Amino acid sequence: MIRAFVAIDLPGEIRARLVLLQDLLPLPRQVPEENLHLTLAFLGELAEPLAEDVHHALGAIRAAPFALTLRGAGIFGGAEARSVHAGVAPAPALDHLARKVATAAGRAGARPAGRRFIPHVTLARLRPGEADPLRLERAVAAAQGFVAGPFAVTAFVLYRSHLGADRAHHEELARYRLG
């Protein structure tokens, strides 16, 4: 079985800006710089033959390259924060690509997570009680002026996620060029 997801890999200069943002926030467990990405679809556990079918379906996607800008920060989880993220400026081309990825993966037989697509880059995942909620909310509010980009999105990637004791390792399985 392969734990898989489809994402946009971020350029080094954008990752560096995100690391600076992480350092400004009171985050007990930051996502490592090499794992920073923008998820288009989480596919979950796939049998290897199904992963191959998904690979072929993703390879058939046709979309134009586009520019993307990261903007602001936010918290997911409501009363109990689960994660902190960098936001993404509205980008119809990104939404279009995410829909194409979910449709292609679904037609291949995968079941992408049924959540509504909210583009973001996860900066930290939080366990219950791990962060001071008021301090975290204030820091995230102060980070609303954060901007990184624009940068060109010219490809998307199928990743395999290896879960470890303290963090995941992401392995690139295939890269799909736009244009």
VOGU-3710 file (C-alpha; in Angstrom, 3 decimals, decimal comma):
1> mirafvaidl> 0,000/0,000/0,000  1,075/3,536/-0,775  -0,058/6,551/1,259  -0,336/9,121/-1,523  -1,171/12,739/-2,191  -0,895/15,179/-5,086  0,688/18,573/-4,460  2,468/21,591/-5,839  6,128/21,603/-4,941  7,310/25,024/-3,779
11> pgeirarlvl> 10,419/26,831/-5,055  13,323/27,187/-2,623  12,885/30,937/-2,163  9,208/30,448/-1,238  10,113/27,705/1,241  12,711/30,027/2,783  10,042/32,730/3,278  7,744/30,136/4,873  10,500/29,070/7,280  10,863/32,723/8,333
21> lqdllplprq> 7,096/32,834/8,923  7,289/29,628/10,989  9,995/31,200/13,136  7,757/34,208/13,860  4,923/32,010/15,135  4,814/30,069/18,434  4,804/26,642/16,759  5,891/23,679/18,884  6,177/21,237/15,941  6,970/22,906/12,628
31> vpeenlhltl> 6,650/21,109/9,316  10,249/20,636/8,099  11,272/22,887/5,207  11,640/19,938/2,822  8,009/18,891/3,498  6,410/22,278/2,753  3,996/21,925/-0,178  0,495/22,866/-1,324  -1,757/19,787/-1,376  -4,142/19,489/-4,317
41> aflgelaepl> -5,658/16,147/-3,241  -5,004/13,643/-0,457  -5,529/10,149/-1,867  -4,933/8,051/1,244  -3,797/4,429/1,100  -3,621/3,037/-2,448  -2,759/-0,465/-3,607  0,198/-0,312/-5,992  -1,863/-1,206/-9,116  -4,320/1,589/-8,251
51> aedvhhalga> -1,437/4,007/-7,693  -0,226/3,157/-11,208  -3,711/3,853/-12,607  -3,788/7,186/-10,781  -0,346/8,017/-12,192  -1,601/7,460/-15,757  -4,762/9,494/-15,105  -2,760/12,395/-13,676  -0,430/12,259/-16,681  -3,385/12,929/-18,970
61> iraapfaltl> -4,269/16,238/-17,267  -3,816/19,290/-19,467  -3,648/22,716/-17,835  -1,677/25,888/-18,397  1,053/27,094/-16,036  -0,019/29,905/-13,712  1,276/32,277/-11,055  0,557/31,788/-7,373  1,046/34,015/-4,331  0,980/32,916/-0,699
71> rgagifggae> -0,702/35,442/1,564  -1,505/35,646/5,263  -1,756/32,863/7,831  -4,538/30,920/9,491  -5,525/28,203/11,926  -7,594/25,096/11,212  -9,467/23,350/13,997  -11,871/25,812/15,576  -11,747/25,909/19,378  -8,891/23,376/19,459
81> arsvhagvap> -6,263/24,318/16,870  -5,145/21,318/14,765  -2,802/23,106/12,365  -1,385/26,470/11,360  -0,991/27,382/7,706  0,038/30,023/5,206  -2,859/31,149/3,050  -3,043/31,402/-0,729  -4,254/34,430/-2,683  -7,321/33,640/-4,826
91> apaldhlark> -6,249/31,819/-7,986  -8,927/30,380/-10,296  -6,257/28,380/-12,173  -5,278/26,647/-8,913  -8,899/25,757/-8,148  -9,279/24,462/-11,713  -6,167/22,270/-11,385  -7,330/20,879/-8,020  -10,694/19,915/-9,566  -8,934/18,230/-12,508
101> vataagraga> -6,668/16,275/-10,139  -9,584/15,104/-7,966  -11,617/14,116/-11,037  -8,733/12,216/-12,661  -7,865/10,381/-9,433  -11,532/9,523/-8,874  -11,956/8,178/-12,411  -8,885/6,002/-11,883  -10,544/4,486/-8,812  -8,975/6,473/-5,972
111> rpagrrfiph> -11,159/8,231/-3,437  -9,683/11,680/-2,780  -10,538/13,087/0,647  -14,015/14,610/0,365  -13,128/17,879/2,043  -13,713/21,165/0,265  -10,488/22,402/-1,327  -9,042/25,226/0,764  -5,609/26,028/-0,661  -2,943/26,415/2,009
121> vtlarlrpge> 0,561/25,373/3,037  0,645/23,651/6,421  3,306/25,196/8,664  2,674/23,116/11,807  0,433/20,368/13,103  -0,701/20,656/16,702  -1,711/18,128/19,308  -4,488/19,048/21,757  -3,222/21,427/24,430  0,167/21,773/22,748
131> adplrlerav> -0,059/25,509/21,989  -1,261/28,501/23,994  -4,439/29,388/22,019  -4,412/33,126/22,772  -0,716/33,528/22,002  -1,121/31,523/18,791  -4,168/33,523/17,648  -2,375/36,819/18,277  0,712/35,689/16,361  -1,364/34,448/13,410
141> aaaqgfvagp> -3,301/37,732/13,371  0,006/39,623/13,283  1,116/37,491/10,307  -1,755/38,597/8,060  0,650/40,823/6,125  2,774/37,828/5,070  3,296/37,578/1,284  5,486/35,176/-0,701  5,493/35,287/-4,471  4,175/35,406/-7,008
151> favtafvlyr> 5,908/32,303/-8,306  5,308/30,197/-11,401  3,519/26,875/-11,038  4,729/24,757/-13,943  4,121/21,254/-12,564  2,394/19,187/-9,911  3,653/16,057/-8,161  2,375/12,667/-7,000  3,966/11,968/-3,604  4,227/8,950/-1,367
161> shlgadrahh> 4,186/9,770/2,343  6,229/7,623/4,725  5,025/8,183/8,284  7,742/8,224/10,950  7,777/8,392/14,714  8,053/12,175/14,809  7,474/13,323/11,213  6,651/12,185/7,708  9,045/11,845/4,803  7,661/12,640/1,342
171> eelaryrlg> 8,937/10,764/-1,697  8,287/12,131/-5,184  6,806/9,368/-7,350  6,029/11,367/-10,505  6,077/14,970/-11,725  3,535/16,265/-14,272  4,373/19,341/-16,343  1,749/21,977/-17,060  1,413/23,546/-20,483
//
